[in-house]
């Protein structure tokens, strides 16, 4: 039996803090996301606890009458707890050196293991079709785990929202972008 995990990057938000809400455009995108998934079977929804992630999936959860579970492991990766003026260059470097870590931050390897552990747990469960909602950098690291050439350039090309499908059948994993805004 094939298992499907839809990986969703949250809709457009007002900022990066944990409590940042969706913009008006993001609210519209959340409605469009619900419409996109309206004819797709979803058994379970697991989201980052960040407000923008939960609000991105609430319209779909209401439509499908599925409770949104939150999981801290889907929270955005912390690159550093200090302000990095050259954060983009530093982020790019972490795609090449998976163990590179900045003050108070997580290395790519640590953040990747965190998000992959969510997927592994989902696969042990009973749900055939699960949707997980997370953030751009963490999403890209999850995809990189299953497709090693998914890197910085692919991260830069992610949209808000964005949807990839991971299909697991026996020992094979297929990755496909299924919707992009």
C-alpha positions in Angstrom: 0.0 0.0 0.0 1.4 3.4 -1.0 1.5 6.0 1.7 1.3 9.7 0.8 2.6 12.6 2.7 1.8 16.1 1.4 4.4 18.6 2.5 3.0 22.1 2.6 4.9 25.4 3.1 2.7 27.9 4.9 0.9 30.7 3.1 2.2 34.3 3.0 2.7 35.7 6.5 3.3 39.1 8.1 6.7 38.1 9.4 9.0 35.5 10.9 8.0 35.4 14.6 6.1 32.4 16.0 2.9 34.4 16.4 3.1 36.1 12.9 -0.3 35.9 11.2 -1.2 35.5 7.6 -1.5 38.5 5.4 -4.8 39.2 3.6 -3.2 37.5 0.6 -2.2 34.6 2.8 -5.8 34.1 4.1 -6.9 33.9 0.4 -4.1 31.4 -0.3 -5.3 29.3 2.6 -8.8 29.2 1.0 -7.2 28.2 -2.3 -5.2 25.5 -0.6 -8.4 24.1 0.9 -10.0 24.1 -2.6 -6.9 22.4 -4.1 -7.1 19.6 -1.5 -11.0 19.4 -1.5 -11.0 16.3 -3.8 -7.9 14.7 -2.4 -8.3 12.2 0.4 -6.5 13.4 3.6 -6.7 11.3 6.8 -4.4 13.3 9.1 -3.1 16.9 9.4 0.1 17.7 11.4 1.3 21.3 11.6 4.1 23.4 12.9 2.7 25.2 16.0 3.5 28.6 14.5 0.3 30.6 13.9 1.0 31.1 10.2 1.3 27.4 9.6 -1.9 26.5 11.6 -3.9 29.3 9.9 -2.7 28.1 6.5 -4.4 24.7 7.0 -7.4 25.6 9.1 -9.8 26.1 6.2 -8.8 22.6 4.9 -9.2 21.1 8.3 -12.7 22.6 8.7 -13.6 21.4 5.2 -12.4 17.8 5.9 -13.5 17.9 9.5 -10.0 16.8 10.7 -8.4 18.1 13.8 -5.0 19.8 13.3 -2.3 18.2 15.4 0.7 20.4 16.2 4.2 19.1 16.4 7.2 21.3 17.6 9.5 19.3 15.3 7.8 21.1 12.4 8.9 24.5 13.7 11.2 26.6 11.5 14.9 25.9 11.7 16.8 28.4 13.8 19.9 29.4 11.7 21.2 31.6 14.6 20.0 33.3 17.7 22.1 36.3 16.7 21.3 38.7 13.9 23.3 37.7 10.8 23.7 40.6 8.3 24.9 38.0 5.7 22.3 35.4 6.7 21.5 34.4 3.1 25.2 33.5 2.4 25.4 31.7 5.7 22.2 29.8 4.9 23.6 28.8 1.5 26.8 27.5 3.1 24.7 25.2 5.3 23.4 23.3 2.2 27.0 22.4 1.3 28.3 21.7 4.8 25.5 19.8 6.6 27.3 20.2 10.0 27.9 23.9 9.8 26.3 25.7 12.8 26.0 29.3 13.8 25.5 30.8 17.3 22.5 29.2 18.9 21.3 27.7 15.7 20.8 24.2 14.3 23.0 22.5 11.7 21.3 21.2 8.5 21.9 17.7 9.7 20.2 18.3 13.1 17.2 20.1 11.6 16.9 17.5 8.9 16.9 14.7 11.4 14.2 16.5 13.4 11.8 16.9 10.4 12.5 13.4 9.1 11.6 12.0 12.5 8.1 13.4 12.0 7.8 11.6 8.6 9.1 8.4 10.1 6.5 8.6 12.9 3.7 9.3 10.4 4.7 6.3 8.4 4.4 4.1 11.4 0.8 5.3 12.0 -2.3 4.2 10.3 -3.1 7.2 8.1 -2.7 6.5 4.4 -2.7 10.2 3.4 -1.1 12.8 5.7 -0.6 16.5 5.2 2.2 18.2 7.1 2.5 22.0 7.3 5.9 23.5 7.9 8.3 26.4 6.9 10.4 26.9 3.8 13.8 26.1 5.1 12.7 23.0 7.1 10.6 21.9 4.1 13.7 22.1 1.8 15.7 20.0 4.3 13.1 17.3 4.4 13.0 17.2 0.6 16.8 17.2 0.5 16.7 14.1 2.6 14.8 12.2 -0.1 16.4 14.0 -3.1 20.0 14.9 -2.3 20.3 17.5 -5.0 17.5 19.6 -3.5 19.5 22.6 -2.3 19.8 26.3 -1.8 18.5 27.2 -5.3 15.5 25.0 -4.9 14.8 26.6 -1.5 15.0 30.1 -3.1 12.4 28.9 -5.7 9.8 27.7 -3.1 6.6 29.8 -3.0 4.2 30.6 -0.2 2.3 28.3 -0.2 4.0 25.3 -1.9 3.0 21.7 -1.9 5.2 18.6 -2.6 4.0 15.0 -2.4 6.2 12.3 -1.0 4.9 8.8 -2.0 6.3 5.8 -0.1 5.8 2.4 -1.6 7.7 -0.5 -0.2 11.3 0.8 -0.1 10.8 3.4 -2.9 10.2 7.1 -2.3 8.9 9.4 -5.0 9.0 13.2 -4.7 6.9 15.5 -6.8 5.8 19.1 -6.7 2.0 19.1 -7.0 1.0 22.7 -6.5 2.8 26.0 -6.4 1.5 29.6 -6.0 
